[in-house]
């Protein structure tokens, strides 16, 4: 899901994490860059939930992309705008974070709960998730049992779990695990806009280039079972999450990010080799 229908967007929303959230004001706690951080999952609002897609085969990477690591924790903290580790031990804070840990940490600091979608056979990833749960990150699990899986299937399974756990969610933020460089500020900005525009398909962008994550309205998620998503059907628009979303709610609205990290996709070993250079150079 590296592109979200480029050329079909009808509206661009500017940057500014502290911008008002319209009709949702007073309903959900507002997220702002630099705001005080929460202590545990119980304090997380349920207006948006991230669905982290980690069930891919990772054939090009050679290892589960969720377990690929940043060059250092300091680099990740600087790039993503982290403030502190929840319940982290001194030993843990010296370790380079995996892509999955980094994404969950960013969700934690943006006050957004997350559902991680995996396959049953990803033994190493499940062990890593067990450890991450002990850090107090906003982590829940969903399983995609399908051997021949499309991204739309993983999202469907994760979405059902997300709506079960957070029934008041107005939208779900779909986030492929190989896009780890989204900052706390940009994630919070997308969530604020999703609360203000709950019926719109929103995509973070950098200078009109669509990236990740995307916000899919609850209405789209609730319509998915009626069109066969999550089944073995491999034909038609239901196998493509972007096409399916556009077919239900129209073209995406671009939400301008403050950082080019939303464009960074890391799929191959050579991408990891250049991550430090990329991360530094992608600062605005």
VENLINNOR-V819867 format. One line per field, one symbol per residue. phi: phi as a letter, one per 20 degrees, with the letter a starting at -180 (. if undefined). Layout:
phi->???
//
This chain:
phi->.eccmgndfdbcdfepfeffdlfegnecgeecfnffeeebffeffdfccedeecefflfffncgffefdffafffffffenfdbefleegfffeefffgfffffffggfemcfcddecdfeegffffffgffffemffdcdbddeefdddgffgfgfffffffffcfefebdeecffeceeefgffffffffffffcfddedcfbclmefccfcddfgffffefgfdnfndefdcnffecfffffffecngfdedfeebfgfeedcdcgffffdfffgfffeff
//
